[in-house]
Structure formats: structure tokens, C-alpha cells
Amino acid sequence: MRFDKDDLLLYAVTDRTWLGPGETLDQAVEAALKGGTTFVQLREKHLDEDAFLEEARQLKILCRQYGVPFVVNDNVEIAMAVDADGVHVGQDDMEAGDVRRKIGPSKILGVSAQTVEQALLAQERGADYLGVGAVFPTGSKDDAENVSHDMLQAICEAVDIPVVAIGGISRNNVHLLAGRGLAGIAVISAIFGQPDIVSAAENLKKSAESMVSSHMIRGAVFDVDGTLLDSSAAWADTGARYLASIGISAEEGLGRRLFEMSLDEGAAYMKERYHLTQSAEEIQAGVVQAVEDFYLYEATLKEGAADFINQLAERGIPMAIASSSKKEYIEAALTRLGIAHCFRHIFTCNEVGIGKHDPKIFYEAAALLGTEPAETWVIEDGLYAMKTAVKAGFPVLGVYDQSSEADWEEIQQTAVLAVRDLSQFDMFWEKAGK
């Protein structure tokens, strides 16, 4: 049997030390297959050859019944004797090129690797897939050395064959492997060490599917007002803020009136409505100053924003800003709030030359980050900007803001994920985790 990349999604490696009283290995493996295991490796280090051979025969028949690839760890002779689908070897086992010559071109060859050099050599010598680990601390192999997640990603990017991660993986940490380019996960105790093997495999498969989904994040582009900063209301109150600065109380609903006007129109309206002695130019300057003061001294981050940005930074996700606001205001606010250094660039619609009804600002941000649209998440509160991003191929995280409450239902339908606030990052990592 040959295989494709999807067969590596949930790769089960056997270990008889986890068998319960009276339980046989083939019973445990069949439970794993019932739960959705997509690939099985028989790993035996302490059985004699006759027992190993018989066990391999039984598991090969079982895997054929479920249409799942079956390989033997290390022992090429056993694999050939039972006509297994292939063999998996480590760096200290038979050299990959020798294994390929022995098993022929039609069998599956898996090779363990821990460095880019090992991975490239294995690929050159005939490996069909790589097993990389340990990606988390593990007790299954005493000699297993940890492989950093950055190295894991570097290996995935360096080779053309699929890669599975192994070592210490559980349902609780599999999401941390997302976005590295993996085809799947290889596990031992996370399946065979569980009291209900079927359920354990079912749950792990769901987690693995999420981990390799098409929305993995490699870059993030943030809107500011209403998304990072709790500032939408301040824009609506700008006129009232200016009037208050010259000792005048604004009428109720002034913000709604001014929202539909240009700065020139708004200044003219306030001059006439409040019988102001200031010139239109002075009123405009006062309004602009009120906005600037808000960003300089008052604007606060929305709930969960700081933690969310820190999590992205910890995972090495490059970030940029795409906003309709003035660059100086954004820089002032983000610097005061201690997160300006997290963003590689602040793109503004004025700088780009067109608003967010056109995707140019998102394309330019992704280009600077060095990411493709499909792997660059746009984090927005405005429905029209979300629609622009989605149409251009960007996954969108929709963030609730009071200013867009009327659009919330449609936002939920438009975005890949819509959250009430950015503290709901566990939901995000399920979709795009890294």
C-alpha cells in the first residue's frame, strides 16, 4: 500500500508497556483504528524474533482491514517477511539509502530526523516522510532529545516530503504545533496510555485536523480603532470634547451628526450651531487637537489585546497595523501602552492612498511581513473591511465593538472566527494556533 500526506494525520506508535491486564496489542491497535488512527507503526525493542514476527503479521492484517498503512520500526527483515507497507528507521538504525535499496521503490520509508541536515539527507536517500522530535518532553524514549519548534518548522520548510511531529504530544499541547507545516502527529501514550483508546483517538484526530487546517497563522495585520484600542466612542465624541475645551456643553447626539460629515462640514456646523467666534480653521485645529490628546493621554487597549499580542509575539508571529487613523496618533498611543515595538510597520489608508474598501493595505502589510494572504490573519472590527480582506483571501478574526453592534450577526458569518473580545484567544488558537 502506498500512502498520501493525509494518512499521516494521526500516526500511532505501539508500546506494549501501556497494555492493561489481559489486553493484547492487536486489541489496543484495533481500538485506536476504530477511533480514527490513520497510520500505525509497530515498535518492539524487547520481543524475540518469533514473537515479533507473529505480532507483525497480526497487525498487518488488522491494518489492511481498516485501510490504514502499517510500518515496522527499525527491523527491515520483519517488515519484509510480513509484507508490511513499509519501515521506519532512526538515525542510529540502518542508513536510509540502504533501507530503500533493500525494500524497493514501492514500500513506504519513514526516517527520524532532528536537524535540517538530517532531514535533507533522508529525503535525498529515499525517505517518503520524516518523523521529527521530541517536540515536547517525553518519557517514552530515554535517549530522545528535544527539538525546538523553530527547528521543526525549519525542517518542514526545507523538505518536499511530509513531516510528522513526535514526542510528548497530547491533546492539551497539540495546538502549539500549528502553523509549522506539519502533516500530522505521531503519538504513543496519548492513545495507548488512555483508559478509553477509541475516545482518545477520536479526540486527538479532531485536534490534529485543527492543527493542520488551512487557516494556520504566519502573520497578523491589526486594525486599531475598535479592535486594539477602545477608541471608537472617542471619535464619536470628538466634537463634544472640543466644545468642552472651550467651556461649551454639546447637544445630545452631536457625535452622530458629525460622524456623517467631513471635517470641514463639521467645523461649519459647530460654528453656526453654537455661535462660535472661532474661525472654521481654528475649530478644525481644535478638533484635531482633541483627537490627538485622546491618543496621547487617554486611549486604552481593549480587553485581552495585550495578552493576545504577547502570545503572538512569543510564537514568533510578525505583526503590522492597517488603520484609517493618522499614523502619529497610533504611534503615540501604542508607544504609551507599551506595545509599539510588537509591530513591524504601521500602514495607514492615507499612506497607501486608498481606504479599506480596497485590499491594497492588506496586501502591502502581508508583503512586508513576508507572508501569503492565506496565512496572514486580519484582525478587524469593521464589517466592510472584513469583507474586503475575505474577498482578497485573508482569514479574518472579527472583534466585537459597540460601534459595529448592528453588524455583529453578519460579522459572525463573514469572519473565520468572531469573538466578543481578544481574551478569547483559546478559541483563536483552535482555528489558527501556533
KEKOLSE-644334 format. One record per residue (C-alpha): residue number from 1; residue in one letter; x, y, z. Coordinates in steps of 0.02 Angstrom, whole numbers, plus 32768, in hexadecimal, padded with zeros to 4 digits. Layout:
<recs>
 pos code   c1   c2   c3
 NUM    A    X    Y    Z
...
</recs>
This chain:
<recs>
 pos code   c1   c2   c3
   1    M 8000 8000 8000
   2    R 803D 80AE 7FD4
   3    F 8003 8143 8038
   4    D 7FE4 81FC 802A
   5    K 8003 828D 809F
   6    D 7F56 827F 80EF
   7    D 7F7E 81D0 812E
   8    L 7FFD 821D 81A6
   9    L 7F7C 8286 8203
  10    L 7F71 8215 829C
  11    Y 8006 819F 82A1
  12    A 8001 811E 832E
  13    V 80A2 80CE 836C
  14    T 8087 8030 83D3
  15    D 80CC 8012 8480
  16    R 8097 7F75 84DC
  17    T 80C8 7FBD 8585
  18    W 8022 8019 8583
  19    L 7FB9 7F7B 856E
  20    G 7F39 7F5C 85F6
  21    P 7F22 7EB5 8650
  22    G 7EF1 7E30 85D2
  23    E 7EF8 7EAA 8541
  24    T 7F55 7E7B 84A2
  25    L 7FAF 7EF2 842F
  26    D 7F3D 7ECE 839C
  27    Q 7EA6 7EF8 8408
  28    A 7EF3 7F9F 8438
  29    V 7F21 7FC5 8383
  30    E 7E73 7F9A 8345
  31    A 7E2A 8011 83C6
  32    A 7E9D 8098 8384
  33    L 7E68 8072 82D2
  34    K 7DB1 807C 8304
  35    G 7DD5 8127 834C
  36    G 7E1A 8167 82A8
  37    T 7ED5 8142 82AC
  38    T 7F16 815A 81FB
  39    F 7FC3 8107 8204
  40    V 800E 807F 8273
  41    Q 80C2 8059 829E
  42    L 80EF 7FBA 82FA
  43    R 817E 7FE1 8371
  44    E 81C8 7F51 83D4
  45    K 8272 7F58 8427
  46    H 826B 7EC3 849B
  47    L 820A 7E35 8445
  48    D 8264 7D9F 83FE
  49    E 825F 7D8D 8340
  50    D 81D6 7D07 833C
  51    A 815F 7D6A 83AA
  52    F 8187 7E0A 834C
  53    L 8164 7DB4 82A6
  54    E 80BC 7D70 82DF
  55    E 8089 7E17 8327
  56    A 80B7 7E6F 8285
  57    R 804E 7DF3 8220
  58    Q 7FB6 7E11 828D
  59    L 7FC4 7ECF 8287
  60    K 7FE1 7ED0 81CC
  61    I 7F3F 7E70 81B0
  62    L 7EE2 7EE3 8228
  63    C 7F21 7F82 81D5
  64    R 7EF4 7F3F 812A
  65    Q 7E42 7F24 8167
  66    Y 7E38 7FDC 8196
  67    G 7E95 8019 80FC
  68    V 7F1F 8069 8164
  69    P 7FD9 8064 813A
  70    F 8040 7FF2 81AB
  71    V 80FD 8002 81C3
  72    V 817B 7FAC 8233
  73    N 81F9 800C 8299
  74    D 82B1 7FE8 8277
  75    N 82A4 7F2E 824C
  76    V 82AB 7F27 818E
  77    E 82AE 7E69 818A
  78    I 820C 7E5A 81ED
  79    A 81BA 7EDF 8181
  80    M 81E8 7E81 80E2
  81    A 81B9 7DD8 812A
  82    V 8105 7E0D 814E
  83    D 80F7 7E7C 80B3
  84    A 80D9 7F17 811E
  85    D 80B5 7FB9 80C2
  86    G 815E 7FFB 80F5
  87    V 81DE 801B 817B
  88    H 8213 80AB 81EA
  89    V 82C8 80C3 821E
  90    G 8323 8139 8293
  91    Q 83CA 818D 8282
  92    D 841F 80FD 82DF
  93    D 83CA 8075 8279
  94    M 83F0 8039 81C9
  95    E 841D 80C9 8155
  96    A 8388 8108 80F1
  97    G 83D7 80E9 8046
  98    D 8400 8036 8075
  99    V 834E 801C 80B3
 100    R 8305 8061 8012
 101    R 8370 7FEC 7FA9
 102    K 833A 7F59 8014
 103    I 827E 7F7C 8017
 104    G 8270 7FBB 7F65
 105    P 8217 8054 7F1E
 106    S 8164 8020 7F46
 107    K 8171 8014 8003
 108    I 815D 80A5 807D
 109    L 81FC 80E5 80CE
 110    G 81F4 8156 8166
 111    V 828E 81A1 81B5
 112    S 82A7 81FB 825B
 113    A 82FF 82A3 8252
 114    Q 832D 832C 82CC
 115    T 8388 83A8 825D
 116    V 8371 83F4 81B1
 117    E 840F 839A 8177
 118    Q 83CD 82F0 81AF
 119    A 8325 8315 815E
 120    L 836E 8347 80B6
 121    L 83E0 82AF 80B4
 122    A 834F 823A 80DD
 123    Q 82E8 8286 8051
 124    E 8379 8276 7FD7
 125    R 838D 81BE 8004
 126    G 82DA 818D 7FE7
 127    A 8272 81B7 8082
 128    D 81B7 81CC 8061
 129    Y 8197 822A 8104
 130    L 81F5 8267 819E
 131    G 81D3 8251 8257
 132    V 8218 82E6 82B9
 133    G 8228 82F0 8375
 134    A 8221 82EF 8405
 135    V 81BB 838E 83F5
 136    F 8189 8388 84AD
 137    P 81DB 8330 8542
 138    T 81B2 8277 853B
 139    G 81CA 81DC 85A5
 140    S 81B3 8161 8515
 141    K 8268 8169 84D9
 142    D 82F3 8184 8557
 143    D 836C 81C0 84CF
 144    A 82F4 8238 847A
 145    E 8338 82E7 8468
 146    N 82C1 837A 845D
 147    V 82AC 83D3 83B6
 148    S 827A 8489 83C0
 149    H 81DC 84BE 8366
 150    D 8242 8536 82FD
 151    M 82B0 84A5 82C5
 152    L 8212 843F 82A3
 153    Q 81D2 84C8 8231
 154    A 827C 84DB 81DD
 155    I 827A 8421 81B3
 156    C 81C9 842B 816D
 157    E 81FB 84BD 8100
 158    A 829C 846D 80C5
 159    V 8255 83C9 8081
 160    D 81D3 839A 8000
 161    I 8197 82FE 805A
 162    P 8118 8300 80E8
 163    V 814D 830F 819E
 164    V 80FC 82CC 823C
 165    A 8129 8309 82EA
 166    I 8146 828E 8377
 167    G 8172 8293 842E
 168    G 8109 82C6 84C3
 169    I 8073 82F9 8459
 170    S 7FC9 82FA 84AD
 171    R 7F20 8345 8489
 172    N 7F4D 83D5 84FE
 173    N 7FE7 840E 849F
 174    V 7FCB 83DA 83E9
 175    H 7F8A 8488 83BE
 176    L 8037 84CE 83E5
 177    L 8079 8473 834B
 178    A 8002 84CA 82D4
 179    G 8047 8536 824B
 180    R 80EB 84D6 823C
 181    G 80BC 847C 819B
 182    L 809F 83CF 81E5
 183    A 803C 8345 8191
 184    G 800D 82F7 8238
 185    I 8040 82BB 82E4
 186    A 8089 8217 8320
 187    V 8058 81DF 83CF
 188    I 806D 814E 8446
 189    S 8027 8168 84F5
 190    A 7FAB 81EC 84BA
 191    I 7F4D 815A 846C
 192    F 7F8A 80B6 84B7
 193    G 7FA1 80FB 8566
 194    Q 7EEC 8135 8573
 195    P 7E5F 80D4 85C7
 196    D 7DEE 80EB 8530
 197    I 7E5A 80D7 8496
 198    V 7DCD 80F2 841A
 199    S 7D9B 8199 8465
 200    A 7E50 81CE 847A
 201    A 7E70 81AF 83C1
 202    E 7DCF 8208 838E
 203    N 7DFB 82A3 83F3
 204    L 7EB0 82A6 83BA
 205    K 7E7B 8299 8305
 206    K 7E0B 8331 8318
 207    S 7E9B 8390 8367
 208    A 7F11 835A 82DD
 209    E 7E95 838F 8257
 210    S 7E8B 843B 82A7
 211    M 7F48 8442 82B4
 212    V 7F62 8426 81F9
 213    S 7ECE 848E 81BF
 214    S 7EE0 850D 8134
 215    H 7ED2 85A3 81A8
 216    M 7F78 8591 8201
 217    I 7FC2 8638 822E
 218    R 806B 8676 81F3
 219    G 8046 8730 81F9
 220    A 7FC6 87A7 8245
 221    V 7F84 8850 820C
 222    F 7F26 88B4 8290
 223    D 7EA7 893F 827F
 224    V 7EB7 89BE 830C
 225    D 7E18 8A1C 8337
 226    G 7D96 89A6 837E
 227    T 7E0C 8911 836F
 228    L 7EA9 8937 83D3
 229    L 7E74 89DC 841F
 230    D 7DD2 8A03 8474
 231    S 7DC8 8AA2 840D
 232    S 7D2F 8A9B 839E
 233    A 7CC5 8AF8 841C
 234    A 7D4B 8B7E 842C
 235    W 7D3E 8BA4 8372
 236    A 7C83 8BB7 8387
 237    D 7CA0 8C2E 841A
 238    T 7D27 8C96 83C6
 239    G 7CB5 8D2A 83A7
 240    A 7C77 8D27 845A
 241    R 7D2A 8D1D 8499
 242    Y 7D5B 8DB7 8437
 243    L 7CC3 8E18 8473
 244    A 7CE7 8DE6 8527
 245    S 7D99 8E29 8513
 246    I 7D50 8ED7 84F0
 247    G 7CCC 8ECB 8578
 248    I 7C33 8E99 8512
 249    S 7BC2 8E03 8532
 250    A 7B96 8D9F 8496
 251    E 7AE7 8D6D 8465
 252    E 7AB6 8CB7 8477
 253    G 7AD8 8C57 83D6
 254    L 7B5B 8CD0 8394
 255    G 7BD1 8C40 8370
 256    R 7B52 8BEA 8300
 257    R 7B39 8C8B 829E
 258    L 7BF2 8CAB 8288
 259    F 7C18 8BF6 825A
 260    E 7BC5 8C0E 81B1
 261    M 7C22 8CB2 818C
 262    S 7CD0 8CDB 814F
 263    L 7D42 8D3D 81C2
 264    D 7D19 8DDC 8160
 265    E 7C5F 8DBD 816C
 266    G 7C68 8D94 8224
 267    A 7CC8 8E32 824C
 268    A 7C49 8E9A 81ED
 269    Y 7BB8 8E45 8246
 270    M 7C01 8E63 82F4
 271    K 7C2B 8F19 82CC
 272    E 7B78 8F3C 8299
 273    R 7B1F 8ECE 8318
 274    Y 7B81 8F0E 83B0
 275    H 7BA0 8FBF 8371
 276    L 7C5B 8FA9 8381
 277    T 7CCD 903F 8369
 278    Q 7D5D 8FD0 8333
 279    S 7D7E 8FBE 8279
 280    A 7D59 8F1B 821E
 281    E 7E15 8EFC 8214
 282    E 7E27 8F16 82D0
 283    I 7D96 8EA0 82F2
 284    Q 7DE3 8E1A 8283
 285    A 7E8A 8E2F 82DA
 286    G 7E35 8E21 8383
 287    V 7DDB 8D82 8350
 288    V 7E7C 8D37 830F
 289    Q 7ED3 8D65 83B2
 290    A 7E48 8D12 8416
 291    V 7E62 8C72 83B3
 292    E 7F1E 8C7C 83C7
 293    D 7F0F 8C97 8482
 294    F 7EA0 8BFE 8490
 295    Y 7F21 8B8F 843E
 296    L 7FB1 8BDE 849D
 297    Y 7F64 8BD4 8549
 298    E 7EC2 8B71 8553
 299    A 7EAD 8AE4 84D5
 300    T 7EAD 8A37 8527
 301    L 7EC3 8989 84E1
 302    K 7E29 891F 84CC
 303    E 7E11 888A 853D
 304    G 7E8C 87FD 8519
 305    A 7EEE 885F 8496
 306    A 7F93 8865 84F5
 307    D 7F94 87AB 851E
 308    F 7F61 877E 846D
 309    I 7FED 87E5 8421
 310    N 806A 879D 849C
 311    Q 8035 86EC 846E
 312    L 804E 8711 83B6
 313    A 80F9 875D 83DB
 314    E 812D 86C7 8444
 315    R 8102 8655 83B2
 316    G 816A 86BD 833B
 317    I 80D7 86FC 82D6
 318    P 8104 879F 827C
 319    M 8081 8829 828F
 320    A 8053 88CA 8237
 321    I 7FCE 8951 8248
 322    A 7F50 897F 81C0
 323    S 7EE7 8A15 81F6
 324    S 7E83 8AA8 81B6
 325    S 7EC4 8B16 8243
 326    K 7F5A 8B8A 823D
 327    K 8000 8B33 8253
 328    E 803D 8BAE 82D6
 329    Y 7FA5 8B8D 8344
 330    I 7FBC 8AD2 8339
 331    E 8075 8ADA 835F
 332    A 8056 8B4B 83F4
 333    A 7FD1 8AD9 843F
 334    L 802A 8A34 8421
 335    T 80CD 8A79 8464
 336    R 8079 8AB9 8502
 337    L 8024 8A0F 8517
 338    G 80C8 89B0 8501
 339    I 80A0 894A 8466
 340    A 80E1 89B4 83D5
 341    H 817E 8948 83C9
 342    C 8113 88AF 83A0
 343    F 80E4 88F3 82F4
 344    R 815B 88F7 8261
 345    H 8100 8984 8209
 346    I 8067 89F3 8218
 347    F 800A 89FE 8173
 348    T 7F85 8A85 8163
 349    C 7F05 8A9F 80DB
 350    N 7F4C 8B4C 80BF
 351    E 7FFA 8B02 80A6
 352    V 7FBC 8A79 8031
 353    G 7F4D 8AF1 7FD3
 354    I 7EA7 8A96 7FDF
 355    G 7E2E 8A5C 8065
 356    K 7E05 89AE 80A1
 357    H 7D7F 8994 801E
 358    D 7E19 8963 7FB7
 359    P 7E90 88D7 7FF2
 360    K 7F2F 8937 7FC8
 361    I 7F56 895F 807E
 362    F 7F48 88A6 80AE
 363    Y 7FB2 886D 801B
 364    E 803A 88EA 8044
 365    A 803A 88B5 80FB
 366    A 8048 87FC 80CD
 367    A 80D5 8822 8054
 368    L 8137 887C 80DB
 369    L 811A 87EC 8155
 370    G 8153 876F 80D0
 371    T 80B3 870A 80DB
 372    E 802E 86D1 8060
 373    P 7F7B 8712 8072
 374    A 7F39 8664 80A0
 375    E 7FAD 865E 8137
 376    T 7F9C 8715 816A
 377    W 7F0E 8735 81E2
 378    V 7EB6 87DC 81DD
 379    I 7E71 8810 8287
 380    E 7DE3 888D 826F
 381    D 7D45 88D3 82BB
 382    G 7CFF 8924 821D
 383    L 7C90 88B9 81AF
 384    Y 7CBA 890F 810A
 385    A 7D75 88F8 8129
 386    M 7D59 8842 8157
 387    K 7CFD 8825 80B3
 388    T 7D8C 8874 8053
 389    A 7E0C 8805 80AA
 390    V 7DA8 8765 8094
 391    K 7D8D 8787 7FDB
 392    A 7E4A 879F 7FC9
 393    G 7E6D 86F5 801A
 394    F 7E99 872A 80CC
 395    P 7E51 86CA 8160
 396    V 7DFA 8745 81D6
 397    L 7DE7 874D 8292
 398    G 7D50 87BB 82B3
 399    V 7D53 881D 8357
 400    Y 7CB6 8864 83A5
 401    D 7CAB 891F 83BE
 402    Q 7C17 8985 83F5
 403    S 7C25 89EE 8357
 404    S 7C06 8953 82EB
 405    E 7B81 8902 8357
 406    A 7AFF 8911 82CD
 407    D 7B70 88AA 825B
 408    W 7B9D 8824 82DB
 409    E 7B32 879A 8291
 410    E 7B7B 87B6 81E4
 411    I 7C2B 87C4 822D
 412    Q 7C15 8716 8279
 413    Q 7BE6 86D4 81CD
 414    T 7C75 872D 8174
 415    A 7D0A 870C 81E6
 416    V 7D5E 8664 81FE
 417    L 7D47 8686 82B7
 418    A 7CED 8714 8310
 419    V 7D10 8738 83C8
 420    R 7CC3 87AE 8446
 421    D 7D72 87E1 847C
 422    L 7E27 87AD 8461
 423    S 7E32 8752 8506
 424    Q 7DDC 86C1 84AC
 425    F 7E83 868E 845F
 426    D 7E6B 85D5 8486
 427    M 7DE3 85D4 8401
 428    F 7E59 862A 8389
 429    W 7EE6 85AC 83A2
 430    E 7E6D 851F 837B
 431    K 7E55 856F 82D0
 432    A 7F01 85B5 82AD
 433    G 7F6D 8580 833E
 434    K 8029 8578 833A
</recs>
